Amino acid sequence: MNALIFTALSGVVMMFAGLFVRNKQHIKFIAIAALLITFGANLAELSTIAAGSRTVYGMITISNFSILFNAVAFGATLLYFMLSGSAFEKVGEHVSDYFALIFFILSGITLAASFSSLLMLFLAIEIMSIPQYILAGSNKKNPKSNEASLKYFLMGSFSTGILLMGITLIYGATGTFNISELGLGEGEVSPLALCGIILLAFALSFKVSAAPFHFWTPDVYDGSPSVFTSFMATVVKAGGFIAFIRIFHIAFAGGALSAHWQLLLSIITAVTLIIGNFTAVFQQSVKRMLAYSSIAQAGFMLLSVIALNDMATKGIILYAAAYSVATIGVFAVLIKLKDYTFDGFNGLARTQPLLAVTTTIFLFSLAGIPLTAGFFAKYFVLTAAVQQGNLLWLVIVAVLCAAISVYYYFRVIIAMFFKQGEPQTSEITGGFKFMLVLTAAIVIILGVFPGLLLQFI
Amino acid sequence: MLTVLLILIPLVAGLVTFGLKGSGPKTLALIASVASLAVTVGALFQYRTAPESVQFSASWIPQLGARFSVGLDGMGMMLCLLTAISFLLIFVVIYGRNYERSNSFYGLMLLSQAGLTGVFTAYDAMLFYVFWELALIPVYFLCSLWGGEKRIPVTFKFFVYTFTGSLLMLVGIIYIYLQSPDKSFSYASFTAGNIDAHTQSWLFWLFFAAFAIKMPIFPFHTWQPDTYEQSPTPVTMVLSGIMVKMGLFGVMRWLLPVLPKGADMWSDAAIVLSIIGIVYASCIAIVQSDFKRLIAYSSIAHIGLMSAAIFANNEQSLQGVLIQLFNHGINIIGLWIIVEIIQDRLKVKNLNDLGGIAQYAPRMAIFLVIISLANIGLPLTNGFIGEFLMFSGLFQFNPWFMAVAGLGIILAAVYTLNMVQKVIFGQSNQLTETTTDLKGNEVLVLSVIVVLIIALGVYPKPMLDLVSSTTELVNKVY
């Protein structure tokens, strides 16, 4: 509950901060301070719900799981503010508004991590989405940014419609919005509810950019200002997944019902993995490659939605953390470069060795190489899928796709270390370097001792 | 604790090396490798007096049941010894060379040593997997940064190949982990043997893929000649002398005891692939004119024989493999050292450009001949005893396999002697007339190798004693 209140309040504070504070640096500090307070308030709630969970008016349920996920999302956002917060100024005049919008997205994410009613699910998804439409179009003078915003808005509203229709059908079949009372997993499968579930699966697949609902992703991620792409592709996507996994694991699990949507989601996962990875291989721009890589990574996270076990819920948190931190790191470096193509990275190891080494660590994590957080993230979701049984074919597809992903991640490493060039970078401050090293350290520490995060679940 | 020290010394030294300048990196690398060798020898003595004292286990990821368990048995001991000796020899030989960005070069070399030692000592499947991948990363950078002209695509192919294999193995590890009674990665629960035969039969291929790519076995070998050719020679020594042993070691530690029924079911298939590799690689080696590629193919042939012997899986063949692991490492590093020296002096690696070196560098010629003879497996050299045991074991398994694999010996003699002839005998040309003979450090290193070759060839008993515990262990499962 604290998380929800504090993120919403912080958003309002940031809106007013724009009126009273002129210095953009100060606005950034206010945002970081507000986020720190939110982070603390969120963790403070952990002690009040010693065991089990607390339900508020039948609408949201606060549990260890939701608090931990909030902490991961806030932590990743904190890193994001510190690494890339200064880049907000380059997008446009209204820096404080951007921070406010991000706080509103965060309150959507906290809602997604704790909803216990289908209505709240709808609200969570909408609160996450609408500020994103604005952020995507925040670079008003750039036609690509406008296109991204419009495209995202049109497609997003369409999928919201599908989401609502799904909720309606489920309500029609069960007569309740409360996800723990739907009781769909017991007894015979109701065709009406099944239709609703499938529509819900499609709508949520759209939000997490799973194939074949991913077509908006490359254009939107490419067109939006890079600094916001970084946030949209990481924390927000993780928020979408948390909604996805919660609704499917809590409300739709059990009996004959699971098998129906598990098959559907298995196919979606396989298609996502294959399309995401293969298309990423052919990209010339690192930013676009990262857009496709985010589709590919979504395929891995979908594995945990399909697998109905404890490993899956642990896995999604670890995956969200590992993927977000690493991608935020790569984007932070990308923003500093003038040229977003692979060639733009040529020779970075000579001119900026620190940037090159930390980027390598982030890319290792994305590729899932041991001793980085990404390895254990992949390990968990794969284990969850193997444990589920009957999914071994999907696991093999996933690991083969992971091998393909090495191709495009390593292209960046090859460009940085083994090719000659003079990459143009904007000014790199000592503080930025420090934050990069810190982020890389987090990636490695989580990779060596994942227990540090897992002990809380 | 000594075992942990074995991993820590190169790891810490490697990390420190990145920050050094001038001649600091190579000095530190030399010191670290001497220290590693000393600790390895210490561990050897400790192992002989009290085998339990070299085991170490600490909690790592309690939520998963993964522990930091390292230890040594005869096989691990021997491979650690090989690693320590090889790295020391390599660092001594290249002491005179000056590498660009030498701090990164030596740092990465030491990190790869740490990874390799970790692989050979890990007694926890998760730890094994982590080290298995970790040994690969520094080598990837070493090849890509200091290799030949085509290094980038070639090493990339190498990386993707091995990474794919590793991931398949990871799926296998996950599967076995979920089947294990106490949900742990420990060696004991992996070898507990509660996986039914049908499951073992497909799990076998997941593990086999990883190990076969690493060894490499036909048809997974295509990365290997290119990589050996393009890598800087010190790295090729690591790759061919030690890293390929990871695959063989993996089969003996993590495949045969973990999936005995699967291995039993598919042993014929695996041996046939290995034997195809022997004959195929030997034939290609005969027509190679590139010095490095010739040795690369010869290495595929030798590894093929070892792999066939492993899957024959009887006491003699395993004993043969175990001592050959060490001897092949020593011999092939010896050959690469000579290649490195010739390449450093003459800047060519085409055999047709060489010739008559014996007149100008008689000492080098002598060393080359002895090492080549050991490579063929002539009696009284170290190569003989291992090959004899392996063939004898293979014969017990199936005489036909042995007969075809035996062609490898004849073909090995053809290409090796042909190579010796082209390099050191025959007409000298303008280029080879400029050859200078070996320098002090080179003589030292090659002498050590030759002494090992002859000593272990004449008196292999200590080596056989050391590994006997492992053959018993592998066999006991049946």
Chai-1 contact restraints between the chains, C-beta under 6 A:
chainA,res_idxA,chainB,res_idxB,connection_type,confidence,min_distance_angstrom,max_distance_angstrom,comment,restraint_id
A,I369,B,E133,contact,1.0,0.0,6.0,A-B,restraint_1
A,P370,B,V130,contact,1.0,0.0,6.0,A-B,restraint_2
A,P370,B,E133,contact,1.0,0.0,6.0,A-B,restraint_3
A,L382,B,I174,contact,1.0,0.0,6.0,A-B,restraint_4
A,T383,B,I174,contact,1.0,0.0,6.0,A-B,restraint_5
A,V386,B,I174,contact,1.0,0.0,6.0,A-B,restraint_6
A,V386,B,Y175,contact,1.0,0.0,6.0,A-B,restraint_7
A,Q387,B,L178,contact,1.0,0.0,6.0,A-B,restraint_8
A,V395,B,V171,contact,1.0,0.0,6.0,A-B,restraint_9
A,V399,B,L167,contact,1.0,0.0,6.0,A-B,restraint_10
A,V399,B,V171,contact,1.0,0.0,6.0,A-B,restraint_11
A,A402,B,L167,contact,1.0,0.0,6.0,A-B,restraint_12
A,A403,B,F163,contact,1.0,0.0,6.0,A-B,restraint_13
A,A403,B,T164,contact,1.0,0.0,6.0,A-B,restraint_14
A,A403,B,L167,contact,1.0,0.0,6.0,A-B,restraint_15
A,V406,B,V160,contact,1.0,0.0,6.0,A-B,restraint_16
A,V406,B,F163,contact,1.0,0.0,6.0,A-B,restraint_17
A,I414,B,I152,contact,1.0,0.0,6.0,A-B,restraint_18
A,F418,B,S144,contact,1.0,0.0,6.0,A-B,restraint_19
A,F418,B,I152,contact,1.0,0.0,6.0,A-B,restraint_20
A,P450,B,I61,contact,1.0,0.0,6.0,A-B,restraint_21
A,G451,B,I61,contact,1.0,0.0,6.0,A-B,restraint_22
A,G451,B,Q63,contact,1.0,0.0,6.0,A-B,restraint_23
A,L454,B,Q63,contact,1.0,0.0,6.0,A-B,restraint_24
